[in-house]
Structure formats: C-alpha cells, structure tokens
Amino acid sequence: MYAIRRWWDKNRWQLIGTCLALACAWIIRQTQGAIISELTNVITRPFQNLTQVERLDNARTVELLGKLVELERQNQQLKDLLNYRAAQKNRQMIVAPVIGRSVDLWWQQVTLGRGSSAGISVNFVVTAPGGLVGKVIGVTPNTSRVLLVSDVTSQVGVTVSRSRYTGLLKGQSSTRAVMQFFDKVPDVRLGDFVATSPYSQIFPAGIPVGRVEKIDLTKSPAPEAAIALTSPLNYLEWVFVYANAGDL
C-alpha cells in the first residue's frame, strides 16, 4: 500500500496530463477539429475585426489614389489638347470625343460624338496629338465614323521628311504600317520621320504619320519600310476634325 501511494505521489501529474491529452485527442477526433477551430476564432476575432477595418481603410485609400491619378491624367490630356489646338490655330478644328469602338474593328474604325450638326462632313481629316488618325467616312447629325490609318484598306500618300522621297502607306491593323516607295532606291534611314505627302488629295501635306522602324530595299515589287505610327491609335479618347483646304 505504501509503495502504491509513493508511486502515485511521484507520477500523478504525469498520469493526469496523459489522461487529459488522450481526452482532448478523443474530443478532437469526434468533432473533426471543430472545437479547436471555434476556439481559434474566439481568440483571434478581435484581430480579425481589426484587419477588416484596415482592409476597408486601404481600399478607400486606393480608390482615392485611383481617382487622383485619373484626374491628373485627364488634366494633362486637356492641356495637351489645348496646346495642340493652339499650335494649329490657322485651322478651324472641331474637337470630338471618341464614343464608340468595336473590339472586332479596333484598328479599323472609331465613332465620334459629333457629326454634321457640328459641321463635320465625309472626308474630313482626323488627327490627335501625335499625328494622323484617319478620315471621316460617314456622318449623322450627332456622330461621325472614322476610318483609321491603321486599317488594312487605308492608303495614304506619305513623304520621308528628311529626303522628300514619297510612297504609299498601308495599314497593318496595329500600331505599325508599311510604306511602299515609288522609287527603286529611295533615300531612307532608320528613325526618319514620315508625314502626309503634298500630292495627297484627301490629307493636307505635313501631318506627322510615323517614324521609320525597319527598311527592306530588296522587297518586290517595290522597296518597303515598316513605320511606327505616332498617333495614339490604341487608346484614342479625343480627336480633332477639320476639312482639307481643297474641300473648303
């Protein structure tokens, strides 16, 4: 009897701990850990609430920063438009917003939010800060349809500004176009700027179109140059519309 009591005094806490551990293990197994999950939720709930508040504050901050960036971008865009119009003060320009653009026709056409009631007619020239955008091919009283210079059916007479060699620019449904030279051995270099030709019957001469990015003088039947278009065709929002001098 004395030996049993002595063993109990020596090992009772270890035995009690083992029994508690086994009991907890049995409870966890029977409840599939639900009690532990619930206990964890109770302990961490105050921290979870704090995290949710912080997330809401962060979301509001990000929203405000987004609005600020958008307002700054719009402000800069308006400044660019005003500066561009001031530089073209000798032309009667109509500022028009881009209100429609189909994903299927992204590089082919855009719809403007101004039409014949604003004085726009078919074959009017369309430009943006950066250069040529295209020409008006259809009008209603309040809208205009524009064929972009990037459309594969678009053909524009252009000139290498440095050397004055001329050719025909054809759209490639992207921010790049191809210039086919009229001369067999044109004077053209990488980086040369290209503008509308004085011989164009639709576009006035000297409108920036793009920059020479690649040259292939062996191309048949005529030498070619890849032209990176300088107008922001992939993200147009506002454009300028005006008549060619020959249409007035």
C-alpha positions, 0 to 999 in steps of 0.5 A, a space after each residue: 500500500 505504501 509503495 502504491 501511494 509513493 508511486 502515485 505521489 511521484 507520477 500523478 501529474 504525469 498520469 493526469 496530463 496523459 489522461 487529459 491529452 488522450 481526452 482532448 485527442 478523443 474530443 478532437 477526433 469526434 468533432 473533426 477539429 471543430 472545437 479547436 477551430 471555434 476556439 481559434 476564432 474566439 481568440 483571434 476575432 478581435 484581430 480579425 475585426 481589426 484587419 477588416 477595418 484596415 482592409 476597408 481603410 486601404 481600399 478607400 485609400 486606393 480608390 482615392 489614389 485611383 481617382 487622383 491619378 485619373 484626374 491628373 491624367 485627364 488634366 494633362 490630356 486637356 492641356 495637351 489638347 489645348 496646346 495642340 489646338 493652339 499650335 494649329 490655330 490657322 485651322 478651324 478644328 472641331 474637337 470630338 470625343 471618341 464614343 464608340 469602338 468595336 473590339 472586332 474593328 479596333 484598328 479599323 474604325 472609331 465613332 465620334 460624338 459629333 457629326 454634321 450638326 457640328 459641321 463635320 462632313 465625309 472626308 474630313 481629316 482626323 488627327 490627335 496629338 501625335 499625328 494622323 488618325 484617319 478620315 471621316 467616312 460617314 456622318 449623322 447629325 450627332 456622330 461621325 465614323 472614322 476610318 483609321 490609318 491603321 486599317 488594312 484598306 487605308 492608303 495614304 500618300 506619305 513623304 520621308 521628311 528628311 529626303 522628300 522621297 514619297 510612297 504609299 502607306 498601308 495599314 497593318 491593323 496595329 500600331 505599325 504600317 508599311 510604306 511602299 516607295 515609288 522609287 527603286 532606291 529611295 533615300 531612307 534611314 532608320 528613325 526618319 520621320 514620315 508625314 502626309 505627302 503634298 500630292 495627297 488629295 484627301 490629307 493636307 501635306 505635313 501631318 506627322 504619320 510615323 517614324 521609320 522602324 525597319 527598311 527592306 530595299 530588296 522587297 518586290 515589287 517595290 522597296 518597303 519600310 515598316 513605320 511606327 505610327 505616332 498617333 495614339 491609335 490604341 487608346 484614342 479618347 479625343 480627336 480633332 476634325 477639320 476639312 482639307 483646304 481643297 474641300 473648303 
